[in-house]
Amino acid sequence: MKKMINITFIIACISILVIIFLLTYLQKSHRSRQEMERLIEMVAADGVFTPNEKILITKLSNEMGFNYKTIIESVKERIENLNNKPETELIDYNKKNGKDFENFIVPKFNEKYFKIKEWRGDKYANGRYSKTNLYPDILLEFELNEKKAEFAIECKWRSKYYKGGIEFGSKEQLKRYQEFGNSRHLPVFIVLGIGGTGEDPNRLFIIPIEDIESNFISINKLEAFERKIENKFYFDISKKELK
């Protein structure tokens, strides 16, 4: 009788150990699938599958116990779907994120000190649009201790870097923003969001137009203008700086 109890106890212990092992394996397997899915998304994001990325995918697939050929095909399929996305859908996506980014930026100006004097839209019909739509997005007035100053911002959101930097607009746009600042005798800033979404970017930059030589800004140059995303904005009247 005692011998049977011992055998039953041993079997129960083995069953518990097997269950614990299976649960641990399933949790690890689930995490591995999630990590691989994130990796596939990252590789496919720019629409290009480079030889180095294929080597990396093969190596990680083998290490994580996946069939590397299946994973490579998944990446290729994801890129093909991305490249076949209708142009109108891409335009709508970028336009939505652009507007979302403006709405993300505006609350950073404390209403107690900042007044929005002009907020332009991109409305047009049959190729006709207001000339003011070519100017920076928002004209603001800052007031503190009875001192006032105007400045303008152009909001730009980009999903990722391109060729080691960011092309925030065309050469013509840059020229118009410079001319606007010179004619109004006020500073103009490019407020740039990168990554994430328009309403929740990963990084934030404030770049004075006077410091921009080209419509393309390298990553190295951008670093000097990065700001903490969670901070509110402040305008230094004496230095004409937006911080």
Residue, then its C-alpha position, 0 to 999 in steps of 0.5 A: m500500500k505504502k509502495m503504491i502511494n509512493i509511486t502515485f506521488i512520484i507520478a504526480c510530481i513528474s506530471i507537475l514538472v511536465i506541466i511547468f516545463l510546457l508552460t515555460y516552453l509555451q511562454k518562451s515560444h510566444r515571446s519568440r514569435q512576438e520578437m520575430e514579428r517585430l523584427i519582420e516589421m522593422v526590416a520591412a518598414d523601409g520597403v527594401f530587403t538588403p543582403n545584410e538584413k537577410i543574413l541577420i534574419t537567417k541567423l536569428s531565425n536559426e537561433m530562435g528555432f524558426n525556419y529561416k526560409t519561411i521568415i524571409e518569405s514573410v518579409k518579402e510578402r510584407i514589403e510587396n504589400l507595402n509597395n503595392k499600397p495605393e498612392t491615395e492611401l499613402i497620401d491620406y496616411n501622411k496627411k492624417n499624421g501631418k494634421d495629428f502632429e500639428n494637434f500634438i504640437v499646439p498644446k505645448f504652447n501655454e495659452k497664458y503666454f502664447k496666442i495663436k494669430e494664424w493657423r493655416g490649412d491645406k484647403y484647395a479645390n480644382g488646383r486653386y488654393s490661398k496664397t497664405n497656404l504656402y506660408p508656415d503653418i502657425l503664426l504665434e504671439f508670445e507675451l510676458n511682462e508686457k513684452k510681446a514677440e511674434f514667430a512662426i512655426e512649420c510642423k513636419w512629421r516624418s516616419k523615418y530617416y532617409k539617406g542619413g537624414i530628413e528631407f523636411g520639404s522642397k527647396e521652394q518651400l524652404k525659400r518661401y519660409q525664409e522669405f516669409g520670415n524676412s518680410r515679416h521680420l520675425p523668426v521661423f522654426i521647423v518643428l520636426g517629429i520623427g518616428g511613431t505617429g503624428e500624435d505620438p512621435n518618437r523624437l522632436f526637434i525645433i530648428p530655426i530657419e536661419d540655421i538651415e542651409s538645405n531642405f535636407i538635414s543630416i542626422n548629425k546636424l539634427e542632434a543639436f536641435e532635439r527637445k524632450i517630447e514631454n516638455k512645454f515650449y518657451f520663447d526667449i524674446s531676447k534671443k529669439e529662440l523657441k525652446 
